[in-house]
Amino acid sequence: MVNLSHHLLADFRHHNPGSGIIDLKAYYRGFRYVREMLKMLREKPEPILT
């Protein structure tokens, strides 16, 4: 698990320099919550970014 987190953190730091493990965890937790909320909607919304 440590090797995976270090690999993900290295990729994450390309866009967010100076971030740490807690920032990485918050990013993926937020992503998961958004995905779950989108599943609860009746219709899939139009994408904002392509």
Wavefront OBJ file of the C-alpha trace (Angstrom):
o trace
v 0.000 0.000 0.000
v 2.875 2.353 0.740
v 4.342 1.904 -2.746
v 0.971 2.680 -4.336
v 0.491 5.831 -2.264
v 3.995 7.054 -3.120
v 3.342 6.475 -6.818
v -0.020 8.277 -6.680
v 1.501 11.102 -4.663
v 4.289 11.575 -7.200
v 1.709 11.941 -9.995
v -0.478 14.192 -7.817
v 2.445 16.520 -7.084
v 2.872 17.322 -10.786
v -0.318 19.407 -10.583
v -0.184 20.230 -6.841
v 3.411 20.804 -5.731
v 4.022 20.645 -2.018
v 1.023 18.431 -1.298
v 1.176 15.473 1.050
v -0.555 12.199 1.799
v -3.445 13.922 3.576
v -4.076 16.073 0.485
v -4.060 12.958 -1.675
v -6.523 11.208 0.635
v -8.830 14.243 0.647
v -8.731 14.445 -3.161
v -9.730 10.812 -3.652
v -12.327 10.924 -0.864
v -13.932 13.979 -2.472
v -13.859 12.279 -5.867
v -15.629 9.252 -4.388
v -18.322 11.401 -2.735
v -19.019 13.242 -5.993
v -19.288 9.950 -7.861
v -21.760 8.593 -5.296
v -23.849 11.776 -5.488
v -23.977 11.538 -9.290
v -25.267 7.969 -8.992
v -28.180 9.227 -6.898
v -29.392 11.671 -9.567
v -32.258 10.661 -11.833
v -30.613 12.002 -14.987
v -26.939 12.200 -15.718
v -25.905 15.899 -15.922
v -24.085 17.397 -18.873
v -20.308 17.476 -18.363
v -18.826 20.850 -17.454
v -15.308 20.005 -18.625
v -14.396 17.763 -21.506
l 1 2 3 4 5 6 7 8 9 10 11 12 13 14 15 16 17 18 19 20 21 22 23 24 25 26 27 28 29 30 31 32 33 34 35 36 37 38 39 40 41 42 43 44 45 46 47 48 49 50
